[in-house]
């Protein structure tokens, strides 16, 4: 084969080789694009999963905090006696058996109150001391 024949053959088949190379490059590019898209979808799904797990953990912490707050609030509720049976049942619990002030201590508190009120000095000013009872009329009027 001569140079001229080889050149003639190369010029006829050359464009087809270039077209085949471009087609192969196009197929490889499309495959890479598909791979990148799938990776992006996986990353987005992972991000959503992480956000959902964080939200779940926050909801659990919130629920635990609400339960703790409800328990503490319930413990602070005053005990309202509505019946003798309630008093009897409460007296059987450890909290109901808590020692109260002895009668002589209560009497001592009453005596201290009486002593303080009897020795109270009148307030300085025009009206004098306030009356012991709110219903009594104030002095000086």
C-alpha positions as CSV (number, residue, x, y, z in Angstrom):
1,X,0.0,0.0,0.0
2,X,1.3,3.3,-0.9
3,X,1.3,6.5,1.0
4,X,-1.4,7.9,-1.1
5,X,-3.6,4.9,-0.6
6,X,-3.0,4.9,3.1
7,X,-3.8,8.6,3.2
8,X,-6.9,8.1,1.3
9,X,-8.0,5.3,3.6
10,X,-7.2,7.4,6.7
11,X,-9.2,10.4,5.4
12,X,-12.2,8.2,4.8
13,X,-12.1,6.2,8.1
14,X,-10.7,9.0,10.3
15,X,-14.0,10.9,10.8
16,X,-15.7,7.6,11.8
17,X,-12.9,6.9,14.4
18,X,-13.4,10.5,15.8
19,X,-17.2,10.0,15.9
20,X,-16.7,6.6,17.7
21,X,-14.3,8.3,20.3
22,X,-16.8,11.1,20.9
23,X,-19.6,8.6,21.4
24,X,-17.5,6.6,23.9
25,X,-16.7,9.9,25.7
26,X,-20.3,10.8,25.8
27,X,-21.3,7.4,27.2
28,X,-18.6,7.7,29.9
29,X,-19.7,11.2,30.8
30,X,-23.3,10.2,31.1
31,X,-22.3,7.3,33.4
32,X,-20.2,9.6,35.6
33,X,-23.1,12.1,35.7
34,X,-25.5,9.3,36.8
35,X,-23.0,8.2,39.5
36,X,-22.7,11.8,40.8
37,X,-26.4,12.2,40.9
38,X,-26.8,9.0,42.9
39,X,-24.1,10.1,45.3
40,X,-25.9,13.4,45.8
41,X,-29.2,11.6,46.5
42,X,-27.4,9.4,49.0
43,X,-25.8,12.4,50.8
44,X,-29.2,14.2,50.9
45,X,-30.8,11.0,52.3
46,X,-28.0,10.8,54.9
47,X,-28.6,14.5,55.8
48,X,-32.3,13.9,56.2
49,X,-31.6,10.8,58.4
50,X,-29.3,12.8,60.6
51,X,-31.9,15.6,61.0
52,X,-34.6,13.1,61.8
53,X,-32.4,11.4,64.4
54,X,-31.6,14.8,66.0
55,X,-35.3,15.7,66.0
56,X,-36.1,12.4,67.6
57,X,-33.4,12.9,70.3
58,X,-34.8,16.4,71.0
59,X,-38.3,15.0,71.3
60,X,-37.2,12.4,73.7
61,X,-35.3,15.0,75.9
62,X,-38.3,17.2,75.8
63,X,-40.6,14.4,76.8
64,X,-38.3,13.5,79.7
65,X,-38.1,17.1,80.8
66,X,-41.9,17.4,80.7
67,X,-42.3,14.2,82.8
68,X,-39.7,15.4,85.3
69,X,-41.4,18.8,85.6
70,X,-44.8,17.1,86.0
71,X,-43.5,14.9,88.8
72,X,-41.9,17.8,90.6
73,X,-45.1,19.9,90.2
74,X,-47.2,17.0,91.5
75,X,-44.9,16.7,94.5
76,X,-45.4,20.4,95.3
77,X,-49.2,20.2,95.2
78,X,-50.8,20.8,98.6
79,X,-52.5,17.9,100.3
80,X,-56.2,18.8,100.5
81,X,-58.1,16.7,103.1
82,X,-61.6,16.0,101.9
83,X,-62.6,13.0,104.0
84,X,-61.7,11.1,107.2
85,X,-60.7,8.2,105.0
86,X,-58.1,10.3,103.2
87,X,-56.7,11.4,106.6
88,X,-56.5,7.9,107.8
89,X,-54.8,6.6,104.6
90,X,-52.3,9.6,104.7
91,X,-51.5,8.9,108.4
92,X,-50.5,5.4,107.4
93,X,-47.8,6.6,105.0
94,X,-44.3,7.6,106.1
95,X,-45.0,11.2,105.4
96,X,-48.2,11.0,107.5
97,X,-46.2,9.6,110.4
98,X,-43.8,12.6,110.5
99,X,-43.5,13.9,114.0
100,X,-45.5,17.0,114.8
101,X,-44.7,19.6,117.4
102,X,-45.5,18.4,120.8
103,X,-48.5,20.1,122.6
104,X,-46.1,21.8,125.1
105,X,-44.2,23.3,122.2
106,X,-47.4,24.6,120.6
107,X,-48.3,26.1,124.0
108,X,-44.9,27.7,124.2
109,X,-45.4,29.3,120.8
110,X,-48.7,30.7,121.9
111,X,-47.2,32.1,125.1
112,X,-44.4,33.7,123.1
113,X,-46.9,35.3,120.8
114,X,-48.9,36.6,123.8
115,X,-45.7,38.0,125.4
116,X,-44.7,39.8,122.2
117,X,-48.1,41.4,121.6
118,X,-48.4,42.5,125.3
119,X,-45.0,44.2,125.3
120,X,-45.4,45.9,121.9
121,X,-44.6,49.6,122.2
122,X,-46.8,52.1,120.4
123,X,-45.6,53.3,117.1
124,X,-44.2,56.7,116.9
125,X,-46.5,59.2,115.2
126,X,-49.9,60.6,115.6
127,X,-52.1,57.5,115.7
128,X,-50.2,55.3,118.2
129,X,-50.1,51.5,117.9
130,X,-52.2,49.6,115.3
131,X,-55.1,47.7,116.8
132,X,-54.7,43.9,117.3
133,X,-57.8,43.2,115.3
134,X,-58.3,44.4,111.7
135,X,-62.0,45.0,112.3
136,X,-61.3,47.4,115.2
137,X,-61.3,51.1,114.4
138,X,-57.9,52.8,114.2
139,X,-57.0,55.0,117.1
140,X,-57.0,58.8,116.9
141,X,-60.0,59.2,114.5
